[in-house]
Amino acid sequence: MAARKIIAVCQSGGEFVTNKDGSLSYNGGEAYAIDIDEQTKLNDFKTELAEMFNFSVESMTIKYLLPENKRTLITISKDKDLQRMISFLGESKTSDIFVMPSEEATARNMSNMPASRPQSPKPSFLPLLSCRSINSRSAPEATMKRDRQSQCGGCRAEERFLLHNIRHLGTYRRLCTGCVLKTHQGLFCPFCLQLFEDARPPPSDQRLMCFNCPSISHLSCAPSSAHSSSFLCPTCSDPSSSFFNSSSPESGRLIHRESARALVAAARIAAAAMTKAAVIARVEAERRAKEAISAKKRAKEALEQLTRLAPKEKDMEKRNYTGLHNNNKKKLKSR
């Protein structure tokens, strides 16, 4: 009996959005279709995905959603996980696969990020700063098209002065402060907007985890009425809320102090992401340089081998020609 095949719709470069019912949907990014079956090996599957999305096999995480549970992402880390996914799909002929950088790599990248320092009392409004001065590392111009630099790549809002250059899920994007924070939940407390030191959340007895998303809050920051079994972070409890709000009084464009904290948190996350991107680019450049040196060495060895073989081949041709000529002479004399 032939192995059952399904079509894996592989997606990357987008973002997860939590719907009102708590289910997850995936917006944006690129998508490719691959047919897989129960005999497919995870390493072969990851190799094909790495070529499609320009990831390295080692820094890749693969997740999917169950047909009857769109709230929890399931990780595929071994061959049995891939086989179980096909079994869980039942009669369905397609499966949505989400490809993203590994969480360990992200954690290592964030380990050098300093936590936010307590703020001393300041005026309730602060002058608006351009994110270009906070996050000065720009992505390649080929990836970030000029005609879209004034628009957020996530919510499509026009935020000319408040866009962060960031590498997210393998692609370079320009995101507003709110989208940066919403796509990196779990790295900061949504109430005080303090980044977790070394990207490590507080101990279990000092934190609350959102029921719908990966967001983690300080227990001391959450409302006293919050319960761990049904706790929702501010974004999930009120989808219309935003981390960042600016105002435009007559004296000029200003931002509130709370929005300034969100801006700084997003800028630090973006800076760390671009630092990681620079490291990845350097490692990839070094790898390709080594491959080029190795290829040059092999070509040189092949050329030297050819140089040694060429005289021998000519000498052999000469001997064959001489032998053939002598044989013809002998035949003529015998006649």
Disulfide bonds with the S-S distance in Angstrom:
none
